[in-house]
Amino acid sequence: MGKVIILNGSPRAPKSNSKMYSEIFVKKFKDNCDYFNINNRNHEQLIKTIKDNNYSDLVFAFPLYADAVPVGLLKFLKELEKANIENRPTISIMINCGFYEPKQNDIAIRIMKVFAKKTGYKYGSTLKIASGEGTPSTFFKYFLFRKIKKFAISIRNKKYQDFVYTMPISRKLFLKASTIYWTRYGKRNGISKKEMSTMLIEDK
Ligand SMILES: Cc1cc2nc3c(=O)[nH]c(=O)nc-3n(C[C@H](O)[C@H](O)[C@H](O)COP(=O)(O)O)c2cc1C
C-alpha cells in the first residue's frame, strides 16, 4: 500500500462537508494517510510535506464553487505548479456540490485534469458528489459513505476509477425538500424566502 496525502480545499475546511467526507476516506488507510486543510498561510509547509514524504497519491477534497474550483485551492495549485517535486504522486479528486446533478461538477473536474496533465502528474480516481450539502443530514449519508470507501479502495489498490453519488430520490422531490430546508434555514437567520430570492441580499 502506498502513502496518501489528502488536502481539503474547502474555504470552511474545519467545519466542511469535505472534512467529513475525508474522515471516511482516511479510515480506509489507517496510518498510511495524512490529512491537512489548505489555507492561505500553509502552502509552503504543505509542499514541503509532499516533498519529504514520497506519497504515492495526492487526493484533493473540495466543494464546487460557482461551477469551478474554490479560489483558495487555485492559489495552492499555482504554488504546487512551481514546486520542484521529484516523485510526483498520482492526483485523485473528491469533489462535492450542493445541487442535485453530479454533472454540475464536470467543469471543475476538467480544470483539475488539465492541471495534472500540464504539470506532469498522473491522474487517478474521481468521486463526483452531488447533493453534498443536503446528504449528511439524511439517512442517505450511508450510501455516500459506501461510495467514499470504494473510491478510497480504488486508490489503495491503484485500480483507478470514477464514482458518482447523488441523493437517490427524484429531482422534483430533491427540489421540494431543499426549498423547505433553505426556507427554514433563512427563517432561523432572520431572512425571508422573498429576500433569499433577490440578488440584492449581498448589497444590504
Ligand atoms: C460561494 C459558493 C458557491 C457555490 N457554488 C456552487 C455551484 O456552483 N454549484 C453547486 O452545485 N453548489 C455550489 N455551492 C454549494 C457547495 O458546493 C456545497 O454547499 C458543498 O457541500 C460545500 O462543501 P464544503 O462544506 O466542503 O465546503 C456553492 C457554495 C458556496 C458557498
The ligand as an SDF file (V2000), in Angstrom:
LIG
                    3D

 31 33  0  0  0  0  0  0  0  0999 V2000
  -19.7540   30.6460   -2.7100 C   0  0  0  0  0  0  0  0  0  0  0  0
  -20.4090   29.3170   -3.0010 C   0  0  0  0  0  0  0  0  0  0  0  0
  -20.5580   28.9070   -4.3170 C   0  0  0  0  0  0  0  0  0  0  0  0
  -21.1790   27.6790   -4.6090 C   0  0  0  0  0  0  0  0  0  0  0  0
  -21.3460   27.3070   -5.9040 N   0  0  0  0  0  0  0  0  0  0  0  0
  -21.9890   26.1360   -6.1790 C   0  0  0  0  0  0  0  0  0  0  0  0
  -22.2330   25.7600   -7.5410 C   0  0  0  0  0  0  0  0  0  0  0  0
  -21.8640   26.4430   -8.4980 O   0  0  0  0  0  0  0  0  0  0  0  0
  -22.9120   24.6060   -7.7670 N   0  0  0  0  0  0  0  0  0  0  0  0
  -23.3360   23.7910   -6.7480 C   0  0  0  0  0  0  0  0  0  0  0  0
  -23.9450   22.7390   -7.0060 O   0  0  0  0  0  0  0  0  0  0  0  0
  -23.0740   24.1140   -5.4370 N   0  0  0  0  0  0  0  0  0  0  0  0
  -22.4320   25.2740   -5.1450 C   0  0  0  0  0  0  0  0  0  0  0  0
  -22.1980   25.6200   -3.8460 N   0  0  0  0  0  0  0  0  0  0  0  0
  -22.5630   24.6720   -2.7740 C   0  0  0  0  0  0  0  0  0  0  0  0
  -21.3540   23.8990   -2.2390 C   0  0  0  0  0  0  0  0  0  0  0  0
  -20.6400   23.2560   -3.2730 O   0  0  0  0  0  0  0  0  0  0  0  0
  -21.8630   22.8500   -1.2320 C   0  0  0  0  0  0  0  0  0  0  0  0
  -22.5290   23.5110   -0.1850 O   0  0  0  0  0  0  0  0  0  0  0  0
  -20.7650   21.9720   -0.6710 C   0  0  0  0  0  0  0  0  0  0  0  0
  -21.3710   20.8850    0.0180 O   0  0  0  0  0  0  0  0  0  0  0  0
  -19.8530   22.7170    0.3060 C   0  0  0  0  0  0  0  0  0  0  0  0
  -18.8080   21.8350    0.6680 O   0  0  0  0  0  0  0  0  0  0  0  0
  -17.7890   22.1290    1.8680 P   0  0  0  0  0  0  0  0  0  0  0  0
  -18.5990   22.0960    3.1470 O   0  0  0  0  0  0  0  0  0  0  0  0
  -16.8090   21.0250    1.7810 O   0  0  0  0  0  0  0  0  0  0  0  0
  -17.1880   23.4800    1.6320 O   0  0  0  0  0  0  0  0  0  0  0  0
  -21.6070   26.8310   -3.5410 C   0  0  0  0  0  0  0  0  0  0  0  0
  -21.4270   27.2580   -2.2230 C   0  0  0  0  0  0  0  0  0  0  0  0
  -20.8520   28.4800   -1.9460 C   0  0  0  0  0  0  0  0  0  0  0  0
  -20.6870   28.9170   -0.5020 C   0  0  0  0  0  0  0  0  0  0  0  0
  1  2  1  0
  2  3  1  0
  2 30  2  0
  3  4  2  0
  4  5  1  0
  4 28  1  0
  5  6  2  0
  6  7  1  0
  6 13  1  0
  7  8  2  0
  7  9  1  0
  9 10  1  0
 10 11  2  0
 10 12  1  0
 12 13  2  0
 13 14  1  0
 14 15  1  0
 14 28  1  0
 15 16  1  0
 16 17  1  0
 16 18  1  0
 18 19  1  0
 18 20  1  0
 20 21  1  0
 20 22  1  0
 22 23  1  0
 23 24  1  0
 24 25  2  0
 24 26  1  0
 24 27  1  0
 28 29  2  0
 29 30  1  0
 30 31  1  0
M  END
$$$$
